[in-house]
Amino acid sequence: MTTIHHFTVQTPHGEKISLEKYKGKVVLIVNTATKCGLASQFKELQALYDHYEADGLEVLGFPSNQFMNQEPLEDDQMVSACEMNFGVTFPLFKKINVNGPSTHPLYKHLKEKEKGVLSKEIKWNFTKFLINRDGEVIKRYSPQTSPKKIETDINHLLQS
């Protein structure tokens, strides 16, 4: 069975990283954009990361510029903006496509495992996927779902 651990992603500087690195961790994967009206969620995501990292939570941000060009920054500028404006210390990766013919393989997998309400496509920035310690997609959350509202589900996975 394919899990997120079978995929490789790139850092903002182009270094390849296997998601196998996160085996045994609970992972929250989010497509992000610094200019999005939902960008305040960066602070909530960071708060979850700060609170639960020691317990085994990883938050992974995947910037995408596919929704009204709300991630116009280059990869290194985006990381700096997230650190300065939102205090982000969780890992952010190279900008990717989450929809369309050039969808990143990780996002093809995520969307196949947990479809959205009306379709499997990502509707907007800050769609969130919760992954268990075995790398399996457990749940998908809409862009409007506050990261705070995911805390109970994260806690449950961390304790199991």
N, C-alpha and C positions, 0 to 999 in steps of 0.2 A: 504494500500500500504506500502510495506517495504521501509524504508529509512536507512541511515547510523546510525540514532539514535536508531535503534533496536539492535545494535551490542555492544558487550563488548570486550575490548582489555586489554592487560596487559602492565604495565610499565616495564622498564628494571629490576626492583626489584620484579616483579611478582604480584604487586598490580593490582586488576581488576578495570577497569574504564569503565563506560557506556558512549558511544558516545552521549548519550542524553545530556551530559554536554555541547555539542556544538550546541544545539538547538538555532536558531536565529543568528548563525554565518555563514559566508561564509568560507568554508573549502577547503584547497588544500591538498590532500593526495598523498604522494610520497613514492615509495619503494626505499630505499637508500642503499648505500654501500660505506664505507670509502676508499676502495682500488680501486674503479672504476675510469676509465679515465674521467668519467663525474662528479667526486666528486667536481669539482669547482662549480657545481650548488648549493652546500650547501650555498656558499656565496650569490648567487643571491636569493635563497629561503629566507635566513636570511634577506636580504635587503627588500624583499617584506613584510616579517613579521614585521620588524621594522617600515616600512612606514605605513602599513595598520592595524596593530593590534588594535589600538585605534578606528578604524572605524568598527571593527568586523571581521577581517580576522584571521583565525587560519591555520597554516601550521602544518601538522602531518606527521612525518617521521616514516616509517615502514621498518627497516633494513631487508634485505634478503641476504642469502648466496647462492642463487640458480644459480647465473650466474658466472661461473668460480671462485668460492670461493672468491669473492671480498669483503665479509664481514666476515673475519675469526675471528674477535675479539669477546670476550664475551660481553654480553650486557652492563655491567658497564664500560668496557674498551672502547667500541664503543662510549658511551655517552661522556666520557672524551676526546677521540680523536676528536670528532666533536666539542666540546667546544674549545679545544686548537687549533686545526688546521684550523677551519673554523668559529669560533665565534658563533656557533649554540646555541640559547637559546629557539628555538621553541621545542615543545614536540617530543621526540623520544620514541618509544615503543619497547617492547620485539621483538627480531628477529622472523620473521614468514616465512612461505612458501607462495608464491604468485601464484604458479603453481603446477600442479600434484595432486595426490590423497589426500595429506595432506594440500591443500590450505586452508588458514584461511577463515572462513565464510565471513568476511568483503570483502575480495578480490574476493570470488565467486560472491558476490553481485555486486561489482563494475564492474567486467568483463561481467556480464550478462546485466547490464544496458548500458554500453558503450563498444562495441566491438572494437578491433583494426582494422587496415586496412585489414589484411589478415585473422586474426583469433581473438578469444577473449583472447587468452593467452597473458601474459605479455612477451614482447620480451627481455627486458633488464632492468637494474637498471635505476631509475629516470623516470619511466613512471608516469605521473601525472594525477590525477582526480580532477576536479573542482566540488564542491558541493554547492548548494544554501542554503539559510537560513532555508529552510524546510527539509534539509537533502537529497535532490534529486540530483542524479548524472547528471550534465549538460554537461560536455565535458571531453574527454580523450585526453591527449597530449603525443606525442612520447617521448622517452628518449632524443632525440636530440633537442627537443624544449626547447629553453632557457626560464627559468622562467620569464625573462624580457618581453618576447613576450606574456605572459599570462596576463600581467598587465591590458590591456584594458578590457579583459573579467572579471577580478576580480573587477575592478572599476565599471563596469556595474552592476554586482550583488550586490556590496556594496551600490549602489545608488538606487536599486529597492526595 
